[in-house]
Amino acid sequence: MSAAPVIAAVDGSEDSLRALDWALQAARRRVAPLRVMHVRQYAAWGEADIIVADPPDESGDPVLDEVRARLAERTDLPTVEYVAVEGVPGAVLPELGADAQLLVLGSRGRGGFASLLLGSNSLAAARDASCPVVVVPRPGREVHAEPPERPGPRVVVGLHVDSPDDGVLGFAFAEAALLGARLQVIAAYPWPVQTWSAPGQLVPPPIDQIAVESETRVLAEGFLDPLRAQFPDVEAEAEALPGDAAGHLVALSAGADLVVVGRHRRRLLVPARMLGSVTQAVLLHAASPVAVIPAAPAEE
């Protein structure tokens, strides 16, 4: 059994209960304990940068009591721990991942506007947590895409061939192995490429799209080969596709078990943690659960 738990953040909403079910399955696949956590909101005037969280509360918690009742008759549970803390969820939730191997949340909780596609707490966790974060969407998100050519479990991962992140690919391979799923690796390249020749005039550059696509696929295959050797049972297919990476990943999320994306790397002039535009778009619109993987530390 892995000592690091899978954490399910709950607040009593239907979204968080769906996340709980996903986390339960994830813990079982990993032979890991499940930690069910409820962050009880401070008053609106609480200052998140000063007051983060109180110690775990040993008294009764209605949200955790509801979860206990929900799981009471389950016979296939991993080891389950129930923890309630008080604080500002947007500040506390990212800190929960410090000793976890996975943090799982619903796309929205009880607060905010009903029309929001992604709640602020889920966004904060995906942006700031030190462990991978899985955001489980509400059912019924419409994704206009062709049905997958092949049935069966499927994990989708985005690969930026100019700056690949081994952590993102490694997580995707490991999750595909746990799920017994095939892995779709999407390497998008910008197309069409246009250049300025004169004010107000765009002309197509002398670039062969077939050559760009071929080079992108060759680069992608090179990054996948070591992981194929490490996970021989995972069928991984690299696809080089033109245009918008976010659009491709959202389209392929239809019917997928999971979409895996990376968090934006910190840069010298932008040291704060942030989510890239592709990751944000996938979190907002994907029909499947989305795993956001922290960037690997930059080499000196």
N, C-alpha and C positions, 0 to 999 in steps of 0.2 A: 504494500500500500504506500502511495506517495504521502509524505508528511504534509505537503503544501495543500491547502484546501481549495476547492472550487467555491466561490462566494456568490450567492444569489441575493441581490438587494431587493427587498420587498417593501411595499407601503400599503398593501391591501387592495391596490387597483388590479383590474383584470390584466393589464399589461405586465405588471410585476409577477402575477401568478403564472402567466405564460412563460416569463423568463425563469421562474422557479422550476417549471417542468423541464425546460431546456437544460438548466444547470444540473438538475437531478440526473438526467441522462448523461451529461458530460462527466459528472463525478463517477458514475457507474462505469463508463468506458475507461476512465483513467484509474479506477480502483483507488479513488481519493475520497477523503471526507468532504462533506457538504456543510458549509457554514451559511446559515440563513440570517441575514442582518437587516434590521430595521433602524434607520436613522430618523429619530423623532425631531421634527423641525423646531428650531428655536423661533422665538418671535421675530417678526419681520425686521425689527430694528437691530437684531443681533449682528455683530460685525464678524464676518467670516475670517478676516485676517488676524483677529485677536482671539476670538473664542472659536476653537475648532470642534472639540468634542469632549463630553464628560465620559468618565469610565463606564463600562458596561453596567446596565441597570439589572439588578437581580429580581426586581418586582415584576408583577404581571404586565404583559404588553398585549393589548387586544389584537394587533396585527399578527404577532408571532403565535398567539393562541389560535387564530384562524388557520395559520399554516400548519400548526401541530394537528389540528382537527382534520385538515385536508389530507395529511399524510398518515394519519393514525392507523388506517387499515391496510397500508401498503406493506407488503412482505419482502420487497426486493430493494429496500433502502440501504444506501451506504451509511456510514456513521454520520449522524446529523447533529450539528451544534446550533443553538439558537442564541443570538446576541442582539440586544437593543442598546443603542447609544443615543445621546442627545447632541445635537449640533446643527450646523447648516449643511444640508445634504450636498450642495455643490462643492463644499470644501472637504467634507468628511469622506464622501464616496471615493474620490481618487486615492485617498490615503489607505483605504481598505485593501488595496492590491499590493501593499508593501510585502506581505508574507503569503500571498496567494499565487496560484498558478493560473487562475482565470477569474475574472469578475463579470458577472452576467446581469444585465438589466433589461427592463422593458423600454421601448422607445419613448414612452411617456408615463408619468405617474399621475397622481391625483390632482396636482396643481396645474396652473396655466390655463391656456385657452384650448377648447376642445378641437379646434382646427389645426393646432400645431402638429407637424409631422415628427418633430423630435424635441423632447423636453430639454430644458437647460441642464438638469442634473445628469442626464445621459450624455449630453454633449461634453460636460465638464469631465466626466469619468473617461470618456473616449479620448479626450485631449490630454489629460494629466496623469492618469493612473500609470504605475510603473509595471503593471502586468498586462497581458492581452485582455481586451474588453470585448465582450460579445453583446451586441444590442439586438434584441428580438423585436421585430416590427409587429404592428397589428395585422391580423389577417385581412385579406381583401384588397391589398394594394395592387392597383392595376399596372401591369407592365406589358407594353405592346411589343411582343416579340414572337418569333416563330417557336413552336414547341421544340424541345430538344430532339436531336436526331436519334439518340439512343436513350432508352429508359434506364433507371437505376440510380443509385446514390451518386451525387456529383458535388464536388467542391470547386469553386472558381476563385482564382487569385490573379491579381494584377501585377505585372512585372514591368518595371521601368528599366529598359536595357542600358540606358545611359548611367543610371545610379541604382543598381539593384541592392536590395537589402536581404541578407542571408536569413535574418530572423523571420521575415515575412514568408519567404519560400519554405523555410524549415517548418514553420507552424502549419502551413497549408499541407505539406506532405504528411506531417505527423497526424493531422486531423483526418486527412483522407484515409490514412492507414487505419485509424481507430474506427472510422465509419465504414470501411470496406468500399470506399467510393473511388471513382476515377477523378482525376484532377485536370481541370481546364486552366491552362496558363495563358493569360491574355497579354500580349505585348503590342500595345498600340503605337503607331508611328504617325506623325503629323502629315496629313494629306487632305486636300491639295496644298502644295507649297507655292506661295506667290511672292514675287519680289516687285519692288517699285522701280520703274524705269524713268519716270518723269512725274511731276506733280499730278496726282489724280489718275495715274495710269498703272494698272497692275498687269504683269505679263507672267505667263507660266515659266518657271525656270527650266533649264535643260537638264532635268533629272528624270531618270527612268524609274517609274513607280515599281516595276517588277524587281529592279535591282535593290531598291530600298526595302521592299518587303522581304526579299531573300536574305539580305544582310541582317535585318531585324530578327528573322527566324533563326539564323545561324547563331547570333549572339545569345538568343534565348535558350537554344538547345545547349550551348556551352555552360550556361548557369545551371541547367537542370541535371546534367549528367552526373555530377557528384551526389546529388540527392537521390537520383534514380538508383545509384549503387547502394545508398544507405537505406532506401525503402524499396526493395525489389518487388514487393507485392503491389505497389501503387502504379497504376497506369496513368502516366502524365503525358499530356499532349499540349505542345506549344502552338499557339495560333498568333500570327502576325496580322493585325487588322488596322485598316486606315482610319484616321479621324479621332474622335473623342473617346478617350479611355473610359470616362465615367459612363457614357452612353452604352458602351459595349458591356461593361460590368453590370449595369442595371438591367439591361435586356437579358443577359445570361442568368440573372438571379431568379428568373421565373422557373420554378421547379427545382432549384438548387437547394442543397442542404445547408450551404454556407458560402458566403463570399468573404474573402480575406483581402484586406487592404493594409497598407502601411500608414503610420502617422508621419506627418511632415518632419523632416530632420531639422534639428536646430542649426542655425547658421551664425557666423560671426556677428553679422549686423542685425540679426533677428534671433537673439538668444532665448526668447520665451518659447514655451511649448505652444504648438498650434497644429491645426488640422489642415491638410492641403485641400484644394478645391475638389479634386477627384474624390477624396475620402468623404468630404462633407456631402457631395452629391449622392454618393452611394448610400450613406447613412440615411439621407432624407427619402430616397426613392426606391431602394432595393426591396424586392418582395420577400427575400429570404433573410435569416439572421446574418448579421455582418460582424466579423471579427476585425478589430483595429489593433494592430501590433505596434508596440513602441519601437522607435528606431534604434538600431544598434548604435552604441557609442562611436563617435567619429574617431578614426585613428589619428594619432599625433602626427 
